[in-house]
Amino acid sequence: MIGISRDGNVVTLELRREERRNALNSQLCVEIREAVEQAVDDDARVVVITGRGTTFCAGADLSGDVYAEGFLDNLGEMLLAIESAPLPVIAAVNGPAIGAGTQLALASDLRVVAPEGRFGVPAARLGISVDRWTVRRLASLAGGGPARTVLLAAEAIEADEALSRGLANRLGDLATAQEWAHEIAKLAPLSLYAHKLFLNDDGTRDEPDAAQTSALAAAWLSEDAQEARAARRERRDPVFRGR
């Protein structure tokens, strides 16, 4: 499900579920995590993550895996592996990054976004919720106002706005990201790791309080979440009732 290539000190990971717009399932999450860990073991200096085709990652696979036991654990472990890897990880966002695709980009240290790229978290359209880390990291990178638009209005941030807000670090394609990765790979790795640790000490990994934990579980276990799944199968708009 992923392609792995190495050019000097740069390892590129390519999501290869083009038929599902690179949507994440448990297997893909595990493969990405293991590939990042292997790149670290192999003394790579920078990892680039991108998607094959026209989509970076369409989110979690709503065909069923997202609701399967273990998926959220595999997703969380993948995101933590990227965030905690002792080297820079660049997301080459070649197209839409939706839901878990936005989470994958947020876990990365830098984001190079193609003009066709955009970020969105349509959880409120699905009757579910993202976790505290996602909300806080999005607000930290894009700003509180844009984060509220994404999460409370379920609207997307396009590439140009992402750059102006700081969510994107550069505009460009995979080649742009890889060229930048090679430049970064020449820098002192221990310095980069220290800076990464300091930058990620932003409170996003603090434990949620009881109300936040309860709200997250309530959304995932709600009748609204079941209604969203039924509406998707029946190709209609969901009718949410707040229960």
C-alpha positions in Angstrom: 0.0 0.0 0.0 3.0 2.3 0.2 6.0 2.8 -2.0 9.4 3.5 -0.4 12.3 5.1 -2.1 15.6 6.6 -1.0 17.8 9.2 -2.6 20.8 9.9 -0.5 19.7 10.9 3.0 16.0 11.5 2.0 13.4 8.7 2.2 10.1 9.2 0.3 7.0 7.4 1.3 4.1 7.3 -1.2 0.6 6.3 -0.2 -0.6 3.9 -2.9 -4.4 3.3 -2.5 -5.2 5.4 -5.5 -8.5 3.5 -6.0 -9.6 4.7 -2.5 -8.0 8.2 -3.0 -5.3 7.0 -0.5 -7.8 6.7 2.3 -6.3 5.3 5.5 -7.1 1.8 6.8 -5.4 0.0 9.6 -2.9 -1.7 7.3 -1.8 1.5 5.7 -1.4 3.2 9.1 0.8 0.4 10.2 2.8 0.4 7.0 3.4 4.2 7.3 4.5 3.9 11.0 6.8 1.0 10.3 8.3 2.8 7.3 9.0 6.0 9.3 10.6 3.9 12.1 12.7 2.0 9.5 13.9 5.3 8.0 15.1 6.3 11.4 16.8 3.0 12.0 18.5 3.4 8.5 19.9 6.8 9.5 17.9 8.8 7.0 18.0 12.5 7.6 14.6 13.5 6.2 11.3 11.7 5.4 8.9 13.0 2.7 5.3 11.6 2.7 3.1 12.1 -0.3 0.1 10.4 -2.1 0.0 8.8 -5.5 -2.4 10.3 -8.0 -4.3 13.5 -7.4 -5.2 13.1 -3.7 -2.8 13.3 -0.8 -5.2 11.4 1.5 -9.0 11.4 1.5 -9.1 10.6 5.2 -10.1 7.4 7.0 -11.6 4.7 4.9 -15.3 5.1 5.5 -16.1 1.8 3.8 -15.9 0.2 7.3 -12.3 0.2 8.6 -12.7 3.5 10.4 -15.4 2.0 12.6 -13.5 -1.3 13.1 -11.8 -2.2 16.4 -8.2 -1.1 16.5 -8.3 1.5 13.7 -8.1 4.5 16.0 -5.2 3.0 17.9 -3.3 2.3 14.6 -4.0 5.9 13.4 -2.9 7.4 16.7 0.3 5.3 16.8 1.1 6.3 13.2 0.7 10.0 14.0 2.8 9.7 17.2 5.5 7.9 15.3 5.7 10.8 12.8 5.6 13.5 15.4 8.2 11.8 17.6 10.6 10.7 14.9 14.0 12.3 15.6 14.2 13.8 12.1 12.1 16.2 10.0 9.1 14.8 8.2 7.8 16.8 5.3 4.2 16.2 4.0 4.1 16.8 0.2 0.4 17.5 0.0 -0.2 16.9 -3.7 -4.0 17.2 -3.5 -6.8 17.2 -0.9 -5.9 16.2 2.6 -9.2 15.4 4.3 -10.0 14.2 7.8 -7.2 11.8 8.7 -5.3 13.2 5.8 -5.2 16.5 7.5 -4.1 14.8 10.7 -1.3 13.1 8.7 -0.2 16.5 7.5 -0.5 18.0 10.9 1.8 15.4 12.5 4.5 16.2 9.9 6.9 18.9 10.7 6.7 20.8 7.4 4.0 21.0 4.7 4.7 21.6 1.0 1.3 22.1 -0.7 0.4 21.9 -4.3 -2.0 24.5 -5.7 -4.7 21.7 -5.8 -4.1 20.9 -2.2 -6.6 21.7 0.6 -7.2 20.8 4.2 -10.5 19.8 5.7 -12.0 18.0 8.7 -15.6 17.0 7.9 -16.2 15.2 11.2 -19.3 17.2 11.9 -20.8 16.0 8.7 -20.1 12.4 9.8 -21.5 12.7 13.3 -18.1 12.0 14.9 -15.3 14.1 16.5 -11.6 14.4 16.1 -9.4 14.3 19.3 -8.0 17.1 21.4 -4.5 16.8 19.7 -5.9 17.4 16.3 -7.9 20.4 17.4 -5.0 22.0 19.3 -2.5 21.2 16.6 -4.7 22.7 13.9 -5.2 25.9 16.0 -1.5 26.0 16.7 -0.5 25.9 13.1 -3.3 27.7 11.3 -4.6 30.0 14.0 -7.7 29.8 16.1 -10.0 31.5 13.7 -9.3 29.2 10.7 -9.4 26.2 13.0 -12.9 27.1 14.1 -14.0 27.5 10.5 -12.6 24.1 9.7 -14.0 22.3 12.7 -17.3 24.2 13.5 -18.3 25.0 9.9 -16.7 22.0 8.2 -15.1 24.2 5.6 -11.8 23.6 3.9 -8.6 25.7 3.9 -7.3 26.1 0.3 -3.6 26.1 -0.6 -3.1 29.8 -0.8 -4.8 30.5 2.5 -2.9 27.6 4.1 0.3 29.3 3.1 -0.8 32.7 4.4 -1.9 31.2 7.7 1.3 29.2 8.2 -0.4 25.8 7.8 1.6 25.4 4.6 5.3 26.2 4.7 5.7 26.3 0.9 3.7 25.9 -2.3 4.9 23.3 -4.7 4.8 19.7 -5.8 6.7 16.6 -4.7 9.8 17.6 -6.5 9.7 20.9 -4.5 9.4 19.0 -1.3 12.2 16.6 -2.2 14.5 19.4 -3.2 13.9 21.1 0.1 14.4 17.8 2.0 17.8 17.5 0.4 18.7 21.0 1.6 17.5 20.2 5.1 19.4 16.9 5.1 22.6 18.9 5.0 21.8 20.6 8.3 23.0 19.3 11.7 20.7 16.4 12.7 21.0 16.9 16.5 20.1 20.5 16.2 17.1 19.7 14.1 16.0 17.1 16.6 16.3 19.5 19.5 14.3 22.1 17.7 11.7 19.6 16.8 11.3 18.6 20.4 11.0 22.2 21.5 8.5 23.0 18.8 6.3 20.0 19.6 6.2 21.0 23.3 3.1 23.0 22.5 0.6 21.4 24.9 -1.1 19.4 22.1 -0.2 16.1 23.8 -1.6 17.1 27.2 -4.2 14.8 28.6 -7.8 15.8 27.8 -10.1 16.5 30.8 -13.1 14.4 31.7 -15.6 16.5 29.8 -13.5 16.4 26.6 -13.0 12.6 26.9 -16.8 12.2 27.4 -17.7 14.5 24.5 -15.4 12.6 22.1 -16.8 9.2 23.1 -20.4 10.5 23.0 -19.9 11.6 19.4 -18.5 8.4 18.2 -21.2 6.3 19.9 -24.1 8.6 19.0 -27.2 7.9 16.9 -26.0 10.8 14.8 -22.9 8.8 13.8 -25.1 5.9 12.9 -27.4 8.2 10.9 -24.4 9.6 9.0 -23.3 6.0 8.0 -26.8 5.1 6.9 -27.1 8.4 4.9 -23.8 7.6 3.1 -25.0 4.2 2.1 -28.4 5.6 0.9 -26.8 8.5 -0.9 -28.8 11.2 1.0 -28.1 14.0 3.4 -28.0 13.0 7.1 -30.6 14.3 9.5 -28.8 14.9 12.8 -30.8 15.0 16.1 -28.1 15.6 18.6 -28.3 12.2 20.3 
